[in-house]
Amino acid sequence: MQLQEFPPWLADSEPQLPLPSLVEEINRLYHSLCATKYNREHPEIFAVLPPVWKEMVDQLPDCEAWRILDFGCGTGFEASQILRWKQVKQLTCFDPSQEMLGQCRDRLRRIECVSFHTDLDQAMSRGPFNLLLTNSVLHHLANVPQTINALLSALTPDARWLAGHEPSARFFRNPECLRFVEEYSRYYRWAKFSMPRAYLTKMRLLLGRHPLRATAKAALRFGWFKKLPHPLVIDQIVDFHVLHGPDEFEEGRGLDFERMQNDLAPEWYLDWLRTYSFFGSFKSTDVPGRWLKRSCELAARFPHDGANFAAIWSRRGVPR
C-alpha cells in the first residue's frame, strides 16, 4: 500500500490528514480512550504472552547494564517482563498516549530506574540504549521500517530488539489455517450466544460507548474527516496491519517476517522467531479442548504460519 494513497475502505470518509499522520493520531486518540480498560479487554496478553516473553528474554546474552527503550510501552506489560527476568540499569518508557503511559507509571511506580515520556525526542535523549522493546505495537504503525529506523540514533551498534506479539500475514496465505478458522467461526457463531462479553461489546458499540465509536466522533469533531467514519473504519486504522482476509496482503497490509527482513536490512537481521495462535482474529483463550488439539496439530505442521509472531532482531554490528 502506498502511504500517500487512501485505500477504498477509508476514502469514503474523506480524511483530511495524510495517511501516516492519520494512523498516528487515530491510534493515540483510541488508546487514550481505552487505556483504563485495556488490560481487562485483552486477557490474551496475560494468558498467552508471558511464556513467549520469557523465551525471548532467555535468548539475550548476559549483561549487567541493560539500558532499555520501551517504545510504545502501553500499560507496561513488556517492561514488567524484562524486569522480572533481567537486571536493568535504565528503563525508558515511551508512549504517545498520556493515559496509557499513566497506566504504565502506576504499574512500575516502585521501580527506581524507570522514566516515563510522551515526547519521543525526550525519551531518545536518554540513550544510547542497547535493548529496544516493542509489544503489539508494529501493527499500529503506518510505516514500520521508517519508524524503527528513526530510533537508530538512540541505539548502540550492538543493540537487540525484542518485538513481541504481532499479527502475521503468513497465516492468511496458508489454506489449511484458513479452513480451520472457517470451521471454528461456524462453531463460534453458535457458542457466542452463551458468552455475556459478546453481548456487552455489541451493546456498547450500538449505544455509542465503545472506544471505536467515541474515536470516530472525536476525529470528526477535530476535523480529521469530513464525514463520520464507521467504527469499523476506525478499527482498520487502529490495527493498520491486521489482515481481515488474504486479499488485503496483496494490497500491502499485514506483517510478514520475511518481508520485514528485506525492509529492515541492512540495519537489522532476524535472530530468532516464534509464531503461535492458529485461531486468526479469534482469541485463543477459553476454547474447548478439541479445538486446541487441532490448533496444536497445525502448529506442528506449520511452525512459521501462526496468526501471531514474536521476533528478536539484532543490529548488523553484532557478530553472527
Secondary structure, DSSP 8 states (H G I E B T S, - for coil): --TTS--HHHHTT-B-S-HHHHHHHHHHHHHHHTGGGHHHH-THHHHHHHHHHHHHHHTS---S-EEEEEET-TTSHHHHHHHHHS-EEEEEEE-S-HHHHHHHHHHTTT-TTEEEES-HHHHHTT--EEEEEEES-GGG-S-HHHHHHTTGGGEEEEEEEEEEEEE-GGGGG-HHHHHHHHHHHHHHHHHGGG-HHHHHHHHHHHTT-SHHHHHHHHHHHTTSBSS---HHHHHHHHTTT--SSHHHHHTT-S--HHHHHHHHTTTEEEEEEEEE--STTS--SS--HHHHHHHHHHHHH-TT--SEEEEEEEETTS--
